[in-house]
Amino acid sequence: MAGICYLTGAGPGNPDLLTMKAHRCITQADVLVYDALVNREILTYAKDGCEMVDVGKRAKCHTMKQEEINQLLVDRTRTGKVVVRLKGGDPMIFGRAGEEAAELVKNGLKYEIIPGISSAFAGPVSAGIPLTHRNHGALLTIFSGHEGAKDPTGETALDYELLAKSQGTKIFLMGVSSLRKIANKLIDSGADKDTPIAMVRWATTPEQETIRGTLTTIADIAEAQDFKSPAVGIIGSIVNEMDNLTLSNTAEQFQSNT
């Protein structure tokens, strides 16, 4: 009898921000297939005898190709096991869970999506940056700094002119290695070079770190401070709200109590 695969969000890093449903699925899993950014404390919630499979992907270092991950999920689910595919953040926000779900459907297998808190939301908030604010526009745009799709010439498929002209706040994930390119393309496409930008690294964990600058300066600041991924970027005047808020939600308060 075929089993079921739970495509599950592990949240932004802090185990306390894992949903109750995700925790329940992990404790019942026969197979736990997890990504690189999943907090290792969360893996300890699995029952004895659970098969643990690391399929983590980092820049230029992939433990397993996506096609192989898809097949792994199909093979394990088909044998009647409870499979939990654990992804950092939310599985449907740049998490490729849509591709994995489609492969399970193609093979006639049951699955369920378990949402998680994305770093796109938790990163800014944990640094004291509101995601929305009536004084900073009514639009929130999220884009990937690490694109899979390109146009026919091999260049970026992102419409930077549209991004540069759009009002409100822009959030990007997986963009540390492309930070200078992103900033320059926005400026070249018409964005104000003095637009504020912040980068939040390892949000919600004790290692949380934030840097601030403008589109002109942020890449140099990141290089000078050896700022590495994973991080979420926040672009727009809303970054300045950090100066108006008391940062009571510091990284220390996000430490797990478990």
C-alpha positions, 0 to 999 in steps of 0.5 A, a space after each residue: 500500500 502506498 504511503 504519503 509524502 509531506 512536503 513540509 516547511 521547517 521555518 526560518 531557522 529557530 525551532 520554536 517557529 516550527 508549526 505544530 503540524 510540521 512537528 507532528 509529521 516529523 515525529 511520525 516520519 519513517 523517512 526524513 529527507 531534509 535540506 541544508 538550511 534545516 536547523 539540525 535540532 529539528 532533526 532530533 524530533 524524528 523517531 528512532 529508526 527513521 531513515 535520515 537523508 541529507 539532500 542539501 543544496 548550497 552554492 556550487 555544492 549539491 548533495 543530490 540533483 533535483 531529479 534524484 530527489 524527486 525519484 527518492 520521494 517517489 520510491 520511498 512513498 511508493 513502498 508505503 512509508 510516511 515520508 517528510 520532505 523537510 525544507 527551510 522556510 516555506 516549501 512553496 516559496 522558492 522551495 521547489 515543492 511544486 516540482 516535487 508535488 507534481 512528480 508525486 501526482 504523476 506517479 499516483 502518490 498521496 502528498 500534503 503541503 505543510 506550510 512554514 514561515 518563510 525567511 522572506 517574512 521572518 528575516 525583516 521582522 526579526 530585524 525590526 523592519 515591518 513588511 508593510 507600513 502605510 507610510 511606505 507604500 502598499 506593495 510588497 514584491 518578493 523575488 529570487 536573487 538566484 534565478 533558474 530561468 534565463 531569457 534566450 540570450 542567457 541573461 536574467 529573466 527578471 524585469 529589472 526595469 519593472 522592479 526598479 519602477 515598482 513602489 513599496 518594498 522589495 524582498 529577495 532571497 538567495 541573493 548574497 552572491 549576486 548582491 552587487 549585480 542586483 544593486 547595479 541592475 536596479 540602479 541602471 534600470 532607474 532606481 534611486 542609487 540612495 535607496 536603503 537596503 538591509 541584509 539579514 543573515 541567519 534570521 531568528 537564530 542566535 547568529 542573526 546579523 544585519 547590515 545596512 546601506 544603500 544600493 550604491 554601498 551595500 555590496 562594498 559593505 557586505 564584502 568588507 564585513 565578509 557577509 555570507 549567505 543565507 540572508 534575505 534582502 530588504 529594499 526600500 524606505 521601509 528599512 529606515 523604520 529600524 531607526 524608529 523601533 525599539 528592537 526588543 525582538 533581538 536574536 537572543 530572544 529567538 533562542 530555542 527553549 527546547 
